[in-house]
Amino acid sequence: MTTNTNPDQQIGILRETIVALVRSDGPDLSARQLAVLLTVYLGEGPHTVRGLAADLNVSKPAITRALDRLGELDLARRKVDPADRRSVLVQRTTKGTTFLRDLRSVMTEATKATTDARLLSAPVNPEPALRVV
């Protein structure tokens, strides 16, 4: 995303991104599922259910439900931590990495569409007509 965007443009980019995701054949993720996925893929690991719950300020059961869905879609997987069998590690998958790459492409297109729309709707300041006396 460009750094020269105002909040209205950012909302437009978010809308265009979500609309593109809804129209695609890919998985339909909730905001919570997407937040968990992005936290796992963009943040330093290893990730645990407890750590994700703390990072996102939601309950561990909410993270578990999101991970259930991400696991069904093979976008993330859980594994028991061999160092602490009470802890569950959340791991990235090849399919999840592909999803993130595709999401970046969708956002790039959404940014371009939003920027183009802004440029097209910008008022044009015509040069004043020359007046011949």
N, C-alpha and C positions, 0 to 999 in steps of 0.2 A: 504494500500500500504506500502511496506517496505520502510524504510528510506535510504537504501543502493542503491537506483536506480539512474542511471545517466539520463540525459535528453533523450537520445536515448531509454533507457528502458522505461521511462515514456511515450514516444510517442508510443512505442510498446504496452504498457498496454492500452493506450487510444484507439489505433486502434483495439485491440482485443475486448475491451469492446463495441465499436461502432459496430463492425461486429456482435458480439453476439446479440446486441439489434436489428440490422437490420434483422437478421435471425429469431428472436423470433416472436411469435404471438402477442406480446405486442404492445403498441402504438408507433408510429414513431414520435418522438419529434425532433423539430429543436434545434439547439444549444441555441437559445434564450429561447425557452420554457423550456429546461432542466436547463438553468441557473436560470430562475425564480423559477422553482420547487425546485431546490436545495437550493436556497436562503431562500425560505419559510420554507422548512423542516429542514435545518441545522442551520438557524439563529434564534436569539431570536425574538419573536413576541411581540406585534402584528405587522403584516405587512400591509402596505397600498400601494396602487398603486403609490402614490407620493414617498413613502419611497423606494419602489423597483426600481423605475425609478432612484432615486438618487444613491442607492447602486450600480446599474449596469451601471450607466452613459448612460442611453438610455432614449428616450422620453416616456412620459406617454401613448401616443397612442400605442407605441410598446409593452409596458407592458400589456395594455388592450387587444391587439390582442393575445398575448401569453396566457393571462388568459382566453380568449374566448375558445381557444383550450384546455387548461387544464381543464376548466369547462365542455366542451363537453365530455371529457374523465373521468370526475369525479375524477381528480387527485388533484384538488384544487377548492375552491368555494369562491365567493365574497359575502360579507354581508355589508349592510349599517351600519356604526358605529352609535350605538344608542346615543353616547355622542356628535357626530358631524355628522349630517345627510349629510353633503357635502363630508365626507370622506368614502372611501370604504375599509373595512378590507378584507384581504385575509386569508382564513382558510384552514387548512389541512383536508384531508379526509381519511377514512379508506383505500380506494383504492390507494390513493397516498402514504400512509405509506407502503402498501404492495409493490407498485412499487419500493420505495426506498430500502426496504429490498431485493427485487429481484436484484436490481441494485448492491447492495453491494456484493451479491453472484456472480454475473457476473464479477465484478471487481476482486474479490478474485480469481476466476478461470483464468481470464486474466493475473493477476499477476503471478500466478503459471505457466501458459503456457509460459509466457515471460521469467520467471526465468529459467524454464526447458530448453527452447530453447537456452538461453544464456549459460547454463552449457554444453549443448550438443555441442555447436559450439566453446567452449573455447579450445584453443590449449592444447594439452596434452604434458607435458614435460616428455618423457620417461627417466627412469634412464639410465645412461650410461652403456653400456655393460661392463661386467667384462672382462678384458683381461688377459688371462692366458699366462704366458711366460715360 
